């Protein structure tokens, strides 16, 4: 787990205002976190289906999907234990905002999608890190445990981007996605979510 590398990869750190909002609304934090784990597994399976001749991608995404579903179940267990009821929570603007920079033609679309995946995993890792010191022992321990897997997922996505793309192009895409990601993290956001910006 290389947190300095993740901090360098991301263009900005999580604002304190987001940390404060997360601590004040841990129910929404847990529900949205659960949803994100499910979506991460769904994305991995969709990539396996779409790029069915890319062996290394399929191997990585298969393991990733299994792991994300385990995390989904773990969050559900914590919610049940804490009496947090399931309720619909709309998706953050974050993932759709990042997807706007993805090119529509192949193989650029695959490369861009993998880079976006690397940023989502890196940001998740950085947010867990920001929250851990302020959480109760049970949730803090759980989120600290997730740091390692999110860091590994970030590395896996990035490695595949360089494998399936040209290094100079991948570097340029990283710069483009980094700028979009920072804008989403540092700008005001009407809703609090795991990947939201600064709460209004």
Secondary structure, DSSP 4 states (H G I P E B T S, - for coil): --HHHHHHHSSSPPPHHHHHHHHH-HHHHHHHHHHHHHHHHHHHHHHHHHTTT-HHHHHHHHHHHHHHHHHHHHHHHHHHHHT------PPPSHHHHHHTT--SSTTHHHHHHHHHHHHHHHHHHHHHHHHHTTS-HHHHHHHHHHHHHHHHHHHHHHHHHHHHS-HHHHHHHHHHHHHHHHHHHHSEESS--TT--EE-
